Amino acid sequence: MFNNLSEKLDKAFHILKGHGKITEVNVADTLKEVRRALLDADVNFKIAKDFTTRVKEKALGQDVLTTLQPGQLLIKIVKDELVELMGGDVAGVNLSGNPSIILMSGLQGSGKTTFSGKLANFLKTKKNKKVLLVACDIYRPAAINQLHVVGDQVGVEVYSEPENKNAVSIAENAIKHAKANGFNVVIVDTAGRLAVDEEMMIEIANVHKAIQPNETLFVVDSMTGQDAVNTAKAFNDRLNFDGVVLTKLDGDNRGGAAISIKSVVNKPIKFIGTGEKMDAIDVFYPDRMADRILGMGDVVSLVERAQQQYDEEEARKLQKKIAKNEFGFDDFLSQIQQVKKMGNMKDLVGMIPGAGKALKDVEIEDDAFKHIEAIIYSMTPQERSKPTIIDVKRKTRIAKGSGRKVEEVNQLMKQFDQMSKMMKMMQGPGGKNLMKMMGGMKGGMPGMK
């Protein structure tokens, strides 16, 4: 996420390295590169220019603190300005209605239907809401079926009227159904449309007027960069939506949409899509995103994801096993599964401060654990529970069964042994608290040296 921008900003700040103070000359050279990095990230020229002007004014208008180097001070100023540019504070979704009605809008292909399912899953699991999805896309072939598939995936009911070609009446009937059946939230998925399509824009305006949503969200593909910003502005001029949803942010190496969309439409980014899975949705935090853009990681989000997978009862059982030296490969496999539930590996590594820079040339795939899992699954139940019985002969059989080399089996055994010793040490004073804080992350990065 934003790898190209992060790398270019890092190079820009290196200009100040070794300087004892900020001067108009060296800050101008640095901010010239910052502006160039923003433009390469597809940020609007005026926004990039105004941004660097504000940073320059603040940098030259204050003394460098004794605890900060000039480069550190400039990074702090840039971060503060980035946070402000992206909205400042986190903006929540309005759930005040009974039921709360959320109207989804956006271009065709922006990921609107999939995100409707993700949002339904988020509100169901995180907010304990009874959610109804409504299929109001009466134009795209198989759109209704797609929403039903998404609804089945997340365990949420979908309301549809396949024979009805009036989006307004479908939405109104869905609201009646929701009220009669005790739904807390109704998410209305509409057809994708262009802002220049007058007939389609009139239709969504009529739907909006008829159901009076508490929240109207505009869904846009972040990878389209400045086009996403321009599209959002055109829609906002017609629909006056409440917030923006950026999808496919996990594949966006530039970041132009995330940085500049708030400044252009003056509406907050409320959610981001970070992957294909139905739980790959995050509330948008401007301060955390600024940290990630500047290569500082996002430890808070990382720990939050770990806590979502944290099971206190399982953790207690695991601690007892570790204390008795009974930690085996089945337990190790369980920890891997917990880490995999936290999201795609590249995104997780990007949340670790400094890791993104250190591993910038390393390709981290979502199936990074598949070889380790293959080796473990090739072990017998007895071998998984008592790794000490695995001798040379067994290693040869395990390697053959998993399609891997004996050397890889040896490497896994060595890493497993080292990790077991480390976890045993963590059972001592001070270690237990760290174990509890890490929750589902314990043992989660096999293969890392």
C-alpha positions in Angstrom: 0.0 0.0 0.0 1.5 3.4 -1.1 4.9 1.8 -1.5 6.0 4.1 -4.3 5.0 7.2 -2.5 6.6 6.1 0.8 9.9 5.4 -0.9 10.0 8.7 -2.7 9.1 10.7 0.4 11.9 8.8 2.3 14.4 9.9 -0.4 13.2 13.5 -0.1 13.8 13.6 3.6 17.3 12.3 3.1 18.2 15.7 1.7 18.1 17.1 5.2 20.3 14.3 6.7 23.4 15.7 8.2 22.1 19.3 8.3 22.2 21.0 11.7 19.3 23.2 11.1 16.5 23.9 8.6 17.2 26.7 6.2 15.1 28.2 3.4 17.5 26.5 0.9 17.6 23.0 2.2 13.8 22.9 3.0 13.1 24.2 -0.5 15.1 21.3 -2.0 13.4 18.8 0.2 9.9 20.0 -0.4 10.6 20.1 -4.2 11.1 16.4 -4.0 8.0 16.0 -1.7 5.9 17.8 -4.2 7.3 15.7 -7.0 6.5 12.5 -5.0 2.9 13.7 -4.5 2.4 14.5 -8.2 3.8 11.0 -9.1 1.2 9.6 -6.7 -1.4 11.3 -8.8 -2.3 14.0 -6.4 -3.8 17.2 -7.9 -1.1 19.8 -8.7 -2.8 22.6 -6.8 -3.3 20.4 -3.7 0.4 19.3 -3.9 1.6 22.9 -4.3 -0.6 24.2 -1.4 0.5 21.3 0.8 4.2 21.9 0.4 3.7 25.7 0.8 2.0 25.1 4.2 4.7 22.7 5.3 7.4 25.2 4.3 5.8 28.0 6.2 5.5 25.9 9.4 9.0 24.5 9.0 10.6 28.0 8.7 8.4 29.4 11.4 9.7 27.4 14.3 12.9 26.4 15.9 14.2 22.9 15.9 13.6 21.2 19.3 16.8 20.0 21.0 15.4 16.4 20.8 14.8 16.6 17.1 16.9 16.6 14.0 15.8 18.9 11.1 14.7 15.9 9.1 12.6 14.6 12.0 10.9 17.9 12.5 10.0 18.1 8.8 8.6 14.6 8.9 6.5 15.6 11.9 5.2 18.6 10.1 4.5 16.7 6.9 2.7 14.0 8.9 0.5 16.6 10.7 -0.4 18.2 7.3 -1.1 14.8 5.7 -3.5 14.0 8.6 -5.3 17.3 8.1 -5.4 16.8 4.3 -7.0 13.4 4.7 -9.7 14.6 7.1 -8.1 15.1 10.5 -10.4 13.0 12.7 -11.9 9.6 12.0 -15.5 9.9 10.7 -18.0 7.2 11.8 -21.0 5.9 10.0 -24.4 7.3 11.0 -26.5 4.6 12.6 -29.1 6.8 14.2 -32.2 5.6 12.3 -34.6 2.8 13.2 -33.7 1.1 11.0 -30.6 3.0 9.9 -30.6 3.3 6.1 -27.4 3.3 4.1 -27.5 4.1 0.4 -24.6 2.9 -1.7 -23.6 4.8 -4.9 -20.8 4.8 -7.3 -19.5 3.8 -10.7 -20.0 0.3 -12.2 -17.0 -1.8 -11.4 -16.0 0.2 -8.3 -16.6 -2.8 -6.0 -19.9 -1.4 -4.7 -21.8 -4.7 -4.4 -18.9 -6.5 -2.8 -18.3 -3.7 -0.4 -22.0 -3.6 0.6 -21.5 -7.2 1.7 -18.3 -6.3 3.6 -20.1 -3.4 5.3 -23.0 -5.7 6.3 -20.5 -8.2 7.7 -18.7 -5.4 9.6 -21.9 -4.0 11.2 -23.2 -7.5 12.0 -19.9 -8.7 13.7 -18.5 -5.5 15.1 -21.7 -3.5 15.9 -24.0 -6.5 16.6 -26.6 -5.2 14.1 -29.2 -7.2 12.3 -28.6 -6.1 8.7 -30.7 -6.3 5.5 -29.1 -6.0 2.1 -31.3 -4.7 -0.7 -30.7 -5.4 -4.4 -31.7 -2.2 -6.3 -29.4 -2.8 -9.3 -32.1 -3.5 -12.0 -29.8 -3.1 -15.0 -26.6 -5.2 -14.6 -27.0 -8.8 -15.6 -26.7 -11.2 -12.5 -26.4 -8.2 -10.1 -29.2 -9.5 -7.9 -27.6 -13.0 -7.9 -24.2 -11.5 -7.0 -25.7 -9.7 -4.0 -27.4 -12.9 -2.9 -24.1 -14.8 -3.1 -22.4 -12.0 -1.1 -25.2 -12.1 1.5 -24.9 -15.9 1.9 -21.1 -15.5 2.4 -21.6 -13.2 5.4 -24.9 -14.7 6.7 -27.0 -11.6 6.0 -30.5 -11.6 4.4 -30.9 -10.1 0.9 -34.2 -8.5 -0.2 -34.9 -8.5 -3.9 -37.7 -8.3 -6.4 -36.3 -9.8 -9.7 -39.4 -8.9 -11.7 -39.7 -5.3 -10.5 -37.9 -2.8 -12.7 -38.6 0.2 -10.4 -35.7 0.9 -8.0 -37.7 3.3 -5.9 -40.5 0.8 -5.1 -38.0 -2.0 -4.4 -36.2 0.3 -1.9 -39.5 1.4 -0.3 -40.8 -2.2 0.0 -37.4 -3.3 1.5 -37.7 -0.6 4.2 -41.2 -1.9 5.1 -39.9 -5.5 5.2 -37.0 -4.3 7.5 -39.4 -2.5 9.9 -41.7 -5.5 10.1 -38.9 -8.0 10.8 -36.8 -6.1 13.3 -33.7 -5.2 11.1 -31.4 -2.5 12.6 -29.7 -1.5 9.4 -30.7 -1.5 5.7 -28.0 -1.3 3.1 -29.3 -0.4 -0.3 -27.1 -1.5 -3.2 -27.8 0.6 -6.3 -26.7 0.3 -10.0 -23.4 1.7 -11.0 -23.8 4.9 -13.0 -22.0 7.9 -14.5 -22.5 11.4 -13.3 -23.2 12.5 -16.9 -26.0 9.9 -17.3 -28.9 12.2 -16.5 -31.6 9.5 -16.4 -29.6 7.3 -14.0 -28.7 10.3 -11.8 -32.4 11.2 -11.6 -33.2 7.6 -10.6 -30.7 7.5 -7.6 -31.9 11.0 -6.6 -35.5 9.7 -6.5 -34.4 6.6 -4.4 -32.6 9.0 -2.1 -35.7 11.2 -1.7 -38.0 8.2 -1.2 -36.1 6.4 1.5 -34.3 9.4 3.2 -31.1 7.5 4.1 -29.2 8.3 7.3 -26.0 7.8 5.3 -25.2 8.0 1.6 -21.8 6.5 0.7 -19.9 7.0 -2.5 -17.8 3.9 -3.4 -14.8 4.5 -5.7 -11.8 2.4 -6.8 -8.7 4.1 -5.3 -6.4 2.7 -8.0 -7.9 5.1 -10.5 -6.2 7.9 -8.7 -7.1 11.4 -9.8 -9.9 10.1 -11.9 -11.5 8.8 -8.7 -11.3 12.3 -7.2 -12.9 13.9 -10.2 -15.6 11.3 -10.3 -16.3 11.8 -6.6 -16.6 15.5 -7.2 -19.1 15.1 -10.0 -21.3 12.7 -8.0 -21.1 14.9 -4.9 -22.3 17.9 -6.9 -25.4 15.9 -7.9 -26.0 13.7 -4.9 -24.4 15.5 -1.9 -23.3 12.2 -0.3 -22.1 11.9 3.3 -18.8 10.0 2.9 -16.4 8.2 0.6 -15.4 4.5 0.5 -12.1 3.7 -1.1 -11.9 0.1 -2.4 -8.9 -1.8 -3.6 -6.6 0.2 -1.4 -4.4 -2.8 -0.8 -3.3 -2.7 -4.5 -2.8 1.1 -4.6 0.9 1.9 -4.8 0.3 5.6 -5.4 -2.2 6.9 -2.9 -3.4 10.0 -4.8 -7.1 9.4 -4.2 -6.7 8.8 -0.4 -4.6 11.9 0.0 -6.6 14.4 -2.1 -10.3 13.3 -2.2 -11.3 14.9 1.1 -9.8 18.3 0.0 -11.7 18.2 -3.3 -15.2 17.1 -2.2 -15.0 18.1 1.5 -16.5 14.8 2.6 -14.6 12.4 4.8 -13.3 9.0 3.8 -15.2 6.6 6.1 -14.1 3.1 5.1 -11.4 1.4 3.0 -11.4 -2.0 1.3 -8.1 -3.8 1.9 -8.5 -7.1 0.1 -10.9 -9.6 -1.5 -12.1 -11.4 1.7 -15.4 -10.3 3.2 -13.7 -9.1 6.4 -11.2 -7.0 4.5 -12.7 -3.7 5.5 -11.3 -1.0 7.8 -12.5 2.3 9.3 -10.4 5.0 7.8 -8.1 6.7 10.3 -6.2 9.7 8.8 -3.4 9.6 11.4 -2.7 5.9 10.9 -2.7 6.3 7.2 -0.3 9.2 7.4 2.0 6.9 9.5 1.9 4.2 6.8 2.5 6.7 4.0 5.6 7.9 5.8 6.9 4.4 6.4 6.2 4.5 10.2 3.9 1.4 10.2 0.5 1.1 11.9 1.0 -0.8 15.1 -2.4 0.1 16.5 -4.3 -1.4 13.6 -2.0 -4.5 13.8 -2.8 -5.1 17.4 -6.5 -4.5 16.8 -6.5 -7.2 14.2 -4.6 -9.5 16.5 -7.1 -8.9 19.3 -10.0 -9.7 16.9 -8.5 -13.2 16.6 -7.6 -13.5 20.3 -9.4 -16.2 22.2 -8.6 -16.0 26.0 -9.6 -19.6 26.6 -7.3 -20.9 23.8 -4.5 -18.7 25.0 -4.8 -20.2 28.5 -4.6 -23.7 27.1 -1.6 -22.7 25.0 0.2 -21.2 27.9 -0.3 -24.4 29.9 1.1 -26.5 27.0 4.1 -24.2 26.7 4.8 -24.4 30.5 4.7 -28.2 30.2 6.8 -28.3 27.0 3.8 -29.8 25.2 3.7 -27.1 22.4 3.5 -29.0 19.2 3.0 -28.5 15.4 -0.8 -28.6 15.7 -0.6 -25.6 18.0 1.8 -24.0 15.6 -0.6 -24.6 12.8 -3.4 -23.0 14.8 -1.3 -19.9 15.3 -0.7 -19.7 11.5 -4.4 -19.9 10.9 -5.0 -17.0 13.3 -2.4 -14.9 11.5 -3.9 -15.6 8.1 -7.3 -14.4 9.4 -5.8 -11.0 10.2 -5.4 -10.1 6.5 -3.0 -10.4 3.6 0.6 -10.7 4.5 1.9 -7.7 2.6 -0.6 -5.5 4.4 0.3 -6.9 7.8 4.1 -6.4 7.1 3.4 -2.8 6.1 1.9 -2.2 9.6 5.2 -3.1 11.3 7.4 0.1 11.6 10.4 -0.1 9.4 9.5 -3.5 7.9 8.1 -2.0 4.7 11.4 -0.3 3.9 13.5 -3.3 5.0 11.4 -5.7 2.8 10.7 -3.4 -0.1 12.2 -5.7 -2.7 10.8 -8.9 -1.1 7.7 -10.3 -2.7 5.3 -11.3 0.1 2.4 -13.4 -1.1 -0.8 -14.2 0.6 0.1 -17.9 0.5 3.4 -17.3 2.3 2.6 -20.1 4.7 1.6 -22.8 2.2 5.0 -24.6 2.2 5.1 -24.7 6.0 1.5 -26.0 6.1 2.3 -28.7 3.5 5.2 -29.9 5.7 3.2 -30.0 8.8 0.2 -31.7 7.2 2.6 -34.4 5.9 3.5 -35.3 9.6 1.6 -38.0 11.5 -0.6 -36.9 14.4 2.0 -38.3 16.8 4.8 -36.4 15.1 2.8 -33.1 15.3 2.2 -33.6 19.0 5.7 -34.8 19.8 8.2 -33.1 17.4 11.2 -34.6 19.2 10.5 -38.0 17.7 11.1 -36.7 14.2 14.4 -38.3 13.1 16.3 -38.4 9.8 14.1 -41.1 8.3 10.9 -39.4 9.3 12.2 -36.1 7.9 12.8 -37.8 4.5 9.3 -39.1 4.4 7.8 -35.8 5.5 9.8 -34.0 2.8 8.7 -36.4 0.1 5.0 -36.3 1.2 5.0 -32.4 1.2 6.9 -32.1 -2.1 9.6 -30.0 -0.3 13.3 -30.6 0.3 14.7 -32.2 3.4 16.7 -29.0 4.0 13.3 -27.1 4.3 12.0 -29.6 6.8 15.3 -29.1 8.8 14.9 -25.4 8.6 11.3 -25.5 9.9 12.3 -27.9 12.7 15.1 -25.5 13.7 12.8 -22.4 13.7 10.1 -24.3 15.6 12.6 -25.3 18.3 13.9 -21.7 18.6 10.3 -20.3 18.8 9.4 -22.9 21.4 12.3 -21.9 23.6 11.4 -18.2 23.1 7.8 -18.9 24.1 9.0 -20.8 27.1 11.1 -17.8 28.2 8.1 -15.6 27.8 6.3 -17.6 30.5 8.6 -15.9 33.0 8.0 -12.6 34.8 7.0 -9.9 32.3 6.7 -12.4 29.5 3.1 -13.4 30.3 1.9 -9.8 29.9 3.6 -9.6 26.4 2.0 -12.9 25.5 -1.4 -11.6 26.5 -1.0 -8.4 24.6 0.1 -10.2 21.4 -2.9 -12.5 21.5 -3.4 -14.2 18.2 0.0 -13.1 16.9 2.0 -15.6 18.9 4.4 -17.6 16.6 2.9 -15.8 13.7 5.9 -15.2 11.5 7.6 -18.5 10.8 10.4 -18.2 8.3 11.4 -14.7 9.3 15.0 -14.6 10.5 
